[in-house]
Amino acid sequence: MKLEKIVLRNENFADWYTSVILAAQLIDYTSIKGMMIFQPNGWAIWQNIVQELDRRLAAKGIKNVQLPLFIKYSEFLKEKNHVVGFAPEIFLVTQQGDKKTDEPYVVRPTSEVAFCKYFKKIVSSYNDLPIKYNQWCNVYRVEKNTRPFLRNSEFFWQEMHSVHNTKEEAITTAEEMIELYRDFLNYFLCIPVLMGEKTENERFAGAEKTYTVEALMQDGQALQCGTSHYLGQNFSKIFDIKFQSANNQYELAYQTSAGMSTRVIGAIIMTHADDKGLILPIGVAPTQIALLPILASKEPKVNDVIEELYSKLHRKYRVIIDKTDNGMGYKIANQEVQGTPIVLVVGPKDAVENKITLIRRDNDIKISMSKNDIVEEINKQIHEYQINIYQKAQDRLTKSIVDVKNLEEFNEVIQNHKMAKALWGGNAQDEIALREQTGATLRCIDSVVHNGQCFFTKKTATHIVYFARAY
């Protein structure tokens, strides 16, 4: 049996990315463009993400709900800015059974409209607020150029929507959500990110503020991994979401929304994987520890040791035993492709001597140890594993950020597949002009400044920002 060949990163990064996904059996293609089959390995990664992120959302007092897939087209059209942002991407349903629908239904590209209709029903008093609801669902957007996980016509995500009686509380919630995403990416997915606000050009349609977390992939391109939006009263005006205040006055509510999608699986791959296959953070790995018995038919004690290891480890970790007759080389390579963090190998000699060989996926270190020390050693190695894969990614990000003072330096940085940090004082048109010249987009605003000169427009700078080419 042969494993799927993986293209080398330095030969073709895009082909490498796809080949890793196929070799690890994360997805399979269908006859409909942009719609994937999540194979067991891919779906297990997503479900592990869902479980942990859902726990963190619940800790913030956010409750799960589930809303319908379809939205009436007439209701979708009410918020014009929202429609402008999504109109080229929507799927419409015009047939219901053997009859035409009275009006088209939008297959949700996002659920602001659906949530607003719901909030209109359940909000009446300031005592009802705040409301913070989340749904896990699939959404649909027409994509011309598709790529697994990064850009699909159907993808999965969570979307949080909240209603508040003050602007300040709503903004605080939006800021707390982006902090939650940053913490999740840093500590659970081991992905370092930049966090900041989007400019007008990059803002979510219908939002007054959009906050983002941006990661840098191994090829030097940025990837937006999660966003949080302060919607102000834009939607509540259109859908008449009002509450009775403590002063018995009816006031428009303030809203937010936020989301993280299966795109983060692409971020995990392009941040951590190598030419052998996946390297997965412990928390998302479908298999955290693989036990590999070698030549067990020659020494029955091999299986006894394997079963003893399983009994010690499976209550805390996701553990599998590879009971196939494949050779040691194949068994190890198979776990490398799938990104299993820890592999424990037991052969005939090991079994007789009560020894185990531990192999770490992140650095290929092989450690021989007594089976009696296995629990303590596994805990230690997993802790070091998490730190190491995060630190590798952090070092890459730090080395890739370059301060630029003029357009010549900017072009050099972008052409070298790095990220430019610069003083910025341009407007929306300047941002578009720079993107057309260089292919780089303004990923996020880092901070406000009150002096200095914009590297591009030569106007007085207002912000420090990050630019990069992006997915």
Sequence and secondary structure as in RCSB ss.txt:
>XXXX:A:sequence
MKLEKIVLRNENFADWYTSVILAAQLIDYTSIKGMMIFQPNGWAIWQNIVQELDRRLAAKGIKNVQLPLFIKYSE
FLKEKNHVVGFAPEIFLVTQQGDKKTDEPYVVRPTSEVAFCKYFKKIVSSYNDLPIKYNQWCNVYRVEKNTRPFL
RNSEFFWQEMHSVHNTKEEAITTAEEMIELYRDFLNYFLCIPVLMGEKTENERFAGAEKTYTVEALMQDGQALQC
GTSHYLGQNFSKIFDIKFQSANNQYELAYQTSAGMSTRVIGAIIMTHADDKGLILPIGVAPTQIALLPILASKEP
KVNDVIEELYSKLHRKYRVIIDKTDNGMGYKIANQEVQGTPIVLVVGPKDAVENKITLIRRDNDIKISMSKNDIV
EEINKQIHEYQINIYQKAQDRLTKSIVDVKNLEEFNEVIQNHKMAKALWGGNAQDEIALREQTGATLRCIDSVVH
NGQCFFTKKTATHIVYFARAY
>XXXX:A:secstr
        TTT HHHHHHHHHHHTT EEE SSTT EEE HHHHHHHHHHHHHHHHHHHHTT EE    SEEEHHH
HTTSHHHHHHHGGG EEEEEETTEEEEEEEEE S  HHHHHHHHHHH  BGGG  EEEEEEEEEE   SS BTTT
B SEEEEEEEEEEESSHHHHHHHHHHHHHHHHHHHHHTS    EEEE  GGGS TT SEEEEEEEE TTS EEEE
EEEEEEETHHHHHHT EEE TTS EEE EEEEEEEETHHHHHHHHHH BTTB    TTT S SEEEEE STTT T
HHHHHHHHHHHHHTTTS EEE  S   HHHHHHHHHHHT SEEEEE HHHHHHTEEEEEETTT  EEEEEGGGHH
HHHHHHHHHHHHHHHHHHHHHHHHHEEE  SHHHHHHHHHTT EEEEEE   HHHHHHHHHHHS EEEEEEEE S
SSB TTT SB  EEEEEE B 
